[in-house]
Amino acid sequence: MKILLINPAFYDGKEFSNRFEDYIDWIKGGNLYVAPFEPPIGLAFLSAYLKERGHEVCLLDMQGLLMDSGGLAARIASYDPAIVGITAMTPTIPEALQVAGISKRVAPGAKVVLGGVHPTLDPAGVLADENVDYVIRGEGEVAFAALAAALDSGSDPCEVDGLSYRRDGKPVIKEKAVRIADLDTLPMPDYEAFPVERYIEHNRYLRSVRGISMIVSRGCPFQCTFCAVHQTMGRNWRIKSPQRVVDELVTLKERHRLEGVWFKDSIFNLNREWVKEFCRLMIEQKVDIAWQALTRIDLIDEEELRLMKRAGLTQLDLGIESGSPKSLTRLKKGITVEKIKEKVRLAKRYVKVFGFFMIGIPGEDETDVQQTFDLARVLELDRWTWSIYSPLPGSALYEELIAEGKIEPYRLDYHQVHFTEAYEGICDIEPLRLKELYREINEYFYRRDAPALAAG
């Protein structure tokens, strides 16, 4: 069966190019949000899984190809798919539904399927769009393959686990797909399905190395109130075996002449025994590649740091988020400002440190923003990325905002949920002022000759 997988872009090709040029200093300084450009690894997992089952699959990465809607329509028409699968986060749901409409217009016989975080959380809202035939909730590999098999054989797809659909014009919402317990049963993601070299080049700006992202785990047991990853991947943390990760890393290195990789997993080092074995294999097999990983402040351990550095770790990415004690409590980070300072000092003795920071958290005023700015300055990190809080459906903080009457369920202006835009009524700072503060902070950290924050 011919299957077309589509990764919608945050911005069309021209707008992305303009943003990239306008914010090049911010991007080189580490900002991940002003021009989001990460490889579609989730779709690459899906592509590999479907190809393994004999399907003809094309992954159309609108982001990587800097493709606009006209180019998209031409590619869909020329491929003539039986199924179009579209991934969607909350910030990209308007673009994903636009892609669904184009797909139905130029390939009316194709079944259109949406998956990803937002369709998982709001399947009825997505199915309200007549251009969407099905929604897959949760992890998509098994459910999508079962749907394709059902359509190919002419059997009823409505029995597929994790699949929601319309019947007599009304949505039928089913439970999320069963999560994959053993990630080693999945084939290696199909990196060759998207324009990998463009992401490698972009990575040079962000991380000063010829590298690309990897995702080797799923799930997160922690309770951060701004995050909704548990809605699709669950609280149960699962990770590929150490040998499997090393094998895939070596394959990527050899195929694409990589100097480094970034493990984009929410938490890389949750299991200390797993880390020991991974590092042992990296050292014994002389993999000789730089790698960077994301973790929590409270999981930094000196003995483990020494070992990871021996195995090639060059940078830790830390979800610091805030320097306001009030905001850290509201985010349920489980850390204090003093603990942040202590653990960052420790990490900097061994590797470079990259920090994630957020302003405009619900309840914040300018004093809270100033505290975060001051902390970031004191920490003297190697790189930083700054975002403006956006209410993400499925997160605990989103539910709190609904209870407080500040937002209505699934009635967001999704174009404002972009991590660089200020959403009305969320915090105690007016949106225009919050945007002004955001720009001042970014200018300070990415152009170090810029002045400190101006008083409001």
C-alpha positions, 0 to 999 in steps of 0.5 A: 500500500502506498503511504505518504507521511507528512511533517507540517512546518511551523512556518512555510519555506519563505517565512522560515528562511526570513526568521532564520536570517532575522534571528541568526544570532539567537539561533547560534546562541542556542535558541531552539524556538524562534526557528524550530528545525528538528528532524521528524524522528517520530515519523522516521520511526513510523516509516521504518516500521511500515516499510518493514511490513512491506508498505511503500512509504514516502516521508514528505518533510515540509519543514526540512524541504522548506516546502509551501502549500503549492509544492505540497499539493504537487507532491501529493498529486504525483505520489497518489497515496492510498493513506496520508498520515500527518503528525501534529503538535498543538502549535502545528495543528492549524498547519496539519489541518491545512495539510489534511484539506490539501490532501483531500483536494488533490488525492480525494481517494486517500484516507487521511490520518492524524496522529501525534500529541494534539490529536491524541488529546483532542480527537473529537476536535480533530475529527470535526474537520471533515478532511480527517478520516481517522485519528491515532491516539498514543504511540502510532507504529502498531495502530498505523500498521494495523490500519493499513493492513485493514484498508489493504485487505478490505476489512473493518478498520474500526476494530484497530486498537487506538483508532478513533473515527466518525460514524454517522457523522459523530466521533467515536473515540477509543482509548490510546494505543497500547504502548510498546514495552520493548523498544528494541522490537522497533526498527531503527528510525528511517533517517534516510526518509527526510533531508538529513543533511539539512538538519546536520547543517542546522545542528552546526549553528545550534551545537557547533558540531556536525551532528543530529538528534536521536531519541532512544527512550519513551515515557517520563515519570516526573510531574512537571506541570507544563509538560504533556509528554506523558499523555502520548508516551506514558509515565512508564520510562522505557529505553532501548538496550545499551548495545542497540543504542550504540549500534544505531549511533555507530550506523548513523556516524558511518552513514552521515559522517557525524561528529556528534549526536544529541540525545533528545530524550526527556531524560537520558540518565534515569537508570544508572545501571543502563548508563554504566553499560552504555558508557562501557560499550562506548569506551570498549568499542571506541565509538569516538563520537561526541554526544550531548544529552538532556537531563534533570538537575536532580539527576546530576551525579559526579561519578556518573558525570566522570564516566559519561565524559570518558564515553564522549559526553561533551554537553548536558542540557538542563531543564532549569526553567526558572529562577523564581522559587514561586514558579519552580513550585508551580511547575513542580520541578522538585528543585530549588534555586540553590540546588540549581546553582550547586548542580550546575557548578558540578556539571561545568567542571566536566562538560559544557552546560546548556540551559532551558529557561521559560518566562511568563509562567502562570502567576508570574510578574516582572519580579519573577522574570527578573529572578530568572534573568538574574539566575541565568546570568549568575550560572554563566552557562555555555548556551541558553534557550529561552521560551515564553510559556504556552498552555499545552493541552494535556498538561496539569498547568493547562487544567489549572488555567481552565479551572481558574477561568483563564482559558477554555478547553481547546479554544486556544489561538493555536497560532499563539501557542508557539513558545515565542508568543505571549498568550493573553491572560496567562500571567500578570504581565501584559503580552506586549510587555512580556514580548518586550522582556523576551526580546531583551533577554535574548538580546542580552544572552546572544549579543553579550554587549546588550544592556541588562533588562530595562525596568517596566 
